Amino acid sequence: MKQHYSRFVKQMAAALAALLVVPTASGFPLGVSAADIPLEAKAVQPVNPVYVPQDQAQRSATLSQEMKSNTAAIEEELSKLPLSFAKRLEINRPTKALTTTYSQYFIMGTSNPSQPLTMDGQEVPRYGTKGAFGVLVKLGVGTNRFVFSQGGNSSTVEITRYQPSGQASPISKIVQSSIYPSVNDVTYAGEGKIEFQCTAPAGSRVTGSVAGIEVELTQSGTAQNGVPATYYAAVDVPSKYNVNEVTNLGKVSYNLWYNGQSSTYQSNANLYVAGENTTVRVKVNTYRANVLRDVNKSGWFLTTLNEGAVERIAQKDYWSDSGVPYFYLSCGGYIPKASVTILEGSPSISNQINGAALESSSSGETLRLSGTNSPSHRTSLTDNGLDITFFNTSLSANLPSFSDSRLVRSVTTTSEDRSVTFHINLRKSLWGYDIQYDGDDTLIFIKEPPRLSADSSQPLKGVVVVLDPGHGDIDPGALGVAGTNGATENVLNLAVATAAKMRLENMGATVYMTRSTVDGFLELDERMQFAEKYRPDFFLSVHHNSVGETVDANKTEGTEIYYHTTYSSNMAKNILSRVCENTGRKYRDAYPSYYRVTRITCAPAALVETGFVPNPAEYEKLCSISNIIKAGDGICEGILSSMPGSSSAGTTSVPTTSDSSSEEASSPKKIVISVPEIEKVEIEG
Ligand SMILES: [Zn+2]
């Protein structure tokens, strides 16, 4: 009963919250707040304490004149991008009359730098040189008008502030997102119930049906007719389903009668029934699924599972505080129900590794384990390599000899009930790894660290870099001071990545970009797949930062960088310090994070936020070709500094840690960095 109650309350809360009048700023071009600010702001929530090697001394690898010999070509390439903005009075945020609950608002625009600019007769301070401006205004309840004037031109900004009533608006239909099950779910014969739930107008009649079972739902509480109300019913699972397998009952249908009208609805997902004491198995249905140690602590990763991974569920119902439903897996972590498919029948998911071979390629070595069926797994980094545990798996094969291996010194295994752990001892410090499925085989890939070339003018010959300019095409990313009348984050990301790419190529590197045009676009999973396909020596996602509309962006500036695996921290810090030194921008910090693209494990990976596009003075510099080239050079110097064997590298020590997705082990060599006190980026007022 407790479980039912828990779902009932949490889903109801989530459904009602979605219906309440929420503070919102309307009238925005696509992507300002919805697409970007949550992404950029999310990672300032610190993840669990991360163990990293002792801070490496930050060196100052700088590029020689020879490496910089292609500046003219980079300038020409960048000149093709829409980096300029008009030097006349234009208000770019808000672009039209705005209605909001905010009590203050940062208005942004461009102007003629050689003429004074006023707002309501008061001069507007401009901190750059090209006329970009932003001003934080206070909003009274009601309609506020601000008149900007320059020369003979003027422009009026109208912002209406209202106070939310807290009352949900009436509805006349069932709310589709409230319909259970919204993600595939399972119930057990015996004690479990078949449940029906949705949000519908109070005062209506609602019925539900699935697999020939029909039931009338009951409204919870009393409310004025039409106000959103939760309807619920539960019936016993018919005894015919109490068999030792999982049965798919299909989608659940709902009928609504309200105001003399009837309408029908269907759940987005299927409901399954498992016999009492039957093991329910699930298969990961997304490219990479997060398995958490705590559903309410963002970033507390236990492991990441690949698409196709199969595992048993140990407990069926957990909700995060925000109402996201999870299964608890037998490997010891929580997976979102939306990330898995429930397997029908009673399929075997046990694996027996009956063959093991070591394969070599130019990018690294692969331990191929045969006889497996996409086992779930978990990785911990150790002092001298990594431990990988495969669940529901036993080992009956002899391991190959590693005497000829360039990377692996030895592998030992330990078996426990239903799991086997490979303890991989490396000859060199870990540069990257990944785990992939290939038919009946599971592949453990160990990345070969890159080597500096003896050719001093082309020190990165043979080195592969993947650069990922964030956003693109219909997703502009953050809008800057010039809005869509100037470079958006999409354009600036591409510009910095292009500058870095051309310079890296001039230094001998092979560079792949996830997109090379303003209208190119990839989903986050596709960006990860792209990186994993090329198995680069370095991966960097290039972004630009934003703050909420209620923040004085004149005061928010600088560069910051995010990484996930501890062996990425050295590269991240090197890039951050070199970008800041080259551009003169404020050094914010390198933060452990859980951005999707930083969770690539095959190489050191990071996401750089080059600067803040809503900051007028910083935006002017971010749009300047010479400054973009400096940022690109900073990235190149950071990569050069991070090469093993580089006089400026700090990476030759073995990473002493588990990545932040795994448990803190207890080596005395480990030091804890406390998560730094960081400037909180507010995303709304
Ligand atoms: Zn971005």
Residues whose N, C-alpha, C, O or C-beta is under 5 A from the ligand:
A	BS01	ZN	G470 G477 H543 H544
